[in-house]
Amino acid sequence: MGNSWIIFQKLLVLFGFMLLGTLGYKRRWISDEGASQISRLIVNIFNPALIVTGITSSEGAYSWTSVLMNILLAVILFASLIVISPLFVRILRVKKNVRNMYSVMLIFSNLGFMGIPLIEALYGRTAVFYVGMYTLVFNILFYTYGFYLFEKEKTSGKVRFQWKKLINPGVFACLVSLMIFSLQLEVPKTAADFLDYLGGAAVPLSMMMTGVSLAKMSLKDVFSEWKMYPFTFLKMLVIPAAAALIIHKFQVDPVLAGIMILMYGMPNGSMPVMLAVDYGMDSSLCSRGIVLTTLLSLITLPAVTCLI
């Protein structure tokens, strides 16, 4: 119960950022155009910086065994979600024209913006490096497979994917992070501090943009999205519980196992919303999903924490 209370307290901090975003939009401190510009800044500057700081700002020594095991677990997490996503949308009886959106919401959770502060609160600063591996895999997939799904959704299944879209700040940050870790490069303190400040802005700004999404819709719209309730139940409780039952059968380091289980239980990520806006698509479904799952995470995440 102690860990659940730690998670609950940290969630309240993140919800504080979200409420600031709602207040800012209501008071017209943040306009629609301003929110769109901030979203682009998060996708193209702050989030890439956060990816790199997952490597550069970590403290502690890591064995190659634990690092490789953690990367394997991260790959397994995303591979399993990609594999079950077609079955998942059929179980929920999702309409064909929004199945890709639901798949995106299932696969790309809020691992970084919520995961990093929650894992740090539970396991300490050293564990941020391990979360960095998850965000690394996340971003490689998001800026490739995620873009593919959005292209497929936008073109009604007729995908004409432009490979030049893979050349973007997110993928570049992933490659830089891999190079720094693989070559054990020492990043100059000035550069590390610069990236740390930029990456630090991603979490509060992302949660504030979630608050802006909440401000744009009535609570009735948020809570009347009935399909989101079984979606949340399966995504944030059933899947993490199944993952916990399986991973505890193997001799995996308790910290690595705990991180993986919590990663499965994270609410919808804000990156799909920002990408939908960037693509000029209707982001209302993703917005309602992230707001509802984030609100319900106050209940589900402490419950999932009991499983670790």
Residue pairs with C-beta under 8 A, 6 or more apart in sequence:
1 306
3 122
3 305
3 306
3 308
4 302
4 303
4 305
4 306
5 302
6 121
6 122
7 118
7 121
7 122
7 301
7 302
7 305
8 298
8 301
8 302
9 121
10 117
10 118
10 121
11 114
11 118
11 297
11 298
11 301
11 302
13 117
14 114
14 117
14 203
14 207
15 207
15 294
15 298
17 203
17 204
17 207
17 208
17 211
18 207
18 208
18 210
18 211
18 214
18 294
19 211
20 204
20 208
20 211
21 30
21 207
21 208
21 209
21 210
21 211
21 212
21 214
21 215
22 211
22 212
22 214
22 215
23 29
23 211
24 30
24 208
24 211
24 212
25 35
25 211
25 212
25 215
25 216
26 215
30 38
30 208
30 212
35 209
35 212
36 277
38 205
38 208
38 209
39 209
39 273
39 274
39 277
39 278
40 274
40 278
41 205
42 202
42 205
42 206
42 209
42 270
42 274
43 169
43 170
43 271
43 274
43 275
43 278
44 168
44 169
44 170
45 169
45 198
46 198
46 199
46 201
46 202
46 205
47 112
47 139
47 170
47 173
47 202
47 206
47 271
48 169
48 170
48 172
48 173
49 173
49 195
49 198
49 199
49 202
50 112
50 116
50 135
50 198
50 199
50 200
50 202
50 203
51 112
51 132
51 135
51 136
51 139
51 170
51 173
51 174
51 177
51 199
52 173
52 176
52 177
52 180
52 195
52 199
53 132
53 192
53 195
53 196
53 198
53 199
53 200
54 112
54 116
54 128
54 129
54 131
54 132
54 133
54 135
54 136
54 177
55 129
55 132
55 177
55 180
55 181
56 180
56 187
56 192
56 195
56 196
57 128
57 192
57 195
57 196
57 199
58 125
58 126
58 128
58 129
58 132
59 125
59 126
60 125
60 126
60 129
62 129
66 253
66 256
67 133
67 181
69 252
69 253
69 256
70 130
70 133
70 256
70 259
71 133
71 137
73 247
73 252
73 256
73 259
73 260
74 133
74 134
74 136
74 137
74 260
74 263
75 137
77 134
77 137
77 243
77 260
77 263
77 264
78 107
78 137
78 138
78 141
80 243
81 106
81 107
81 239
82 107
82 145
84 239
85 102
85 103
85 106
85 107
86 103
88 102
88 103
88 106
88 234
89 99
89 102
89 103
89 106
91 234
92 102
92 227
92 230
92 231
92 234
94 102
94 227
97 156
98 153
98 285
100 149
100 150
100 152
100 153
101 153
101 272
101 285
101 286
102 231
103 149
104 146
104 149
104 150
104 272
104 286
105 231
105 235
105 268
105 269
105 272
105 286
105 289
105 290
106 231
106 235
107 141
107 145
107 146
108 138
108 141
108 142
108 146
108 268
108 269
108 271
108 272
109 235
109 263
109 266
109 267
109 268
109 269
110 206
110 266
110 267
110 268
110 269
110 270
110 290
110 294
111 131
111 134
111 135
111 138
111 263
111 266
111 269
112 131
112 134
112 135
112 138
112 202
112 203
113 202
113 203
113 206
113 207
113 269
113 270
114 203
114 207
114 266
114 267
114 294
114 297
115 131
115 134
115 135
115 262
115 263
115 266
116 128
116 131
116 135
116 203
117 203
118 262
118 301
119 127
119 128
119 130
119 131
119 259
119 262
120 127
120 128
120 131
122 258
122 262
122 305
123 255
123 258
123 259
127 255
127 259
130 255
130 256
130 259
131 259
131 263
132 177
134 259
134 263
136 174
136 177
136 178
139 170
139 171
139 173
139 174
140 171
140 174
142 170
142 271
143 166
143 168
143 170
143 171
143 174
144 166
144 171
146 271
146 272
146 275
147 161
147 165
147 166
147 275
148 159
148 161
150 272
150 275
150 276
150 279
150 281
151 159
151 160
151 161
152 159
153 281
154 279
154 281
179 185
180 187
187 195
206 270
207 270
209 270
209 273
209 274
210 270
210 290
210 291
210 294
213 273
213 287
213 290
213 291
214 222
214 291
216 287
217 284
217 287
217 288
217 291
221 288
222 288
222 291
222 292
222 295
223 292
225 285
225 288
225 289
225 292
228 288
228 289
228 292
228 293
231 289
231 293
232 292
232 293
232 296
232 300
235 293
236 265
236 266
236 267
236 293
236 296
236 297
236 300
236 301
236 304
237 265
237 300
237 303
237 304
239 264
239 265
240 261
240 262
240 264
240 265
240 304
240 307
241 304
241 307
243 260
243 261
243 264
244 261
244 307
244 308
247 257
247 260
247 261
248 257
254 308
257 308
258 308
261 304
261 307
261 308
262 301
262 304
262 305
262 308
264 304
265 297
265 300
265 301
265 304
266 297
266 301
267 290
267 293
267 294
267 296
267 297
267 300
267 301
268 286
268 289
268 290
268 293
268 294
269 290
270 290
272 286
272 290
273 283
273 286
273 287
273 290
276 282
276 283
276 286
277 283
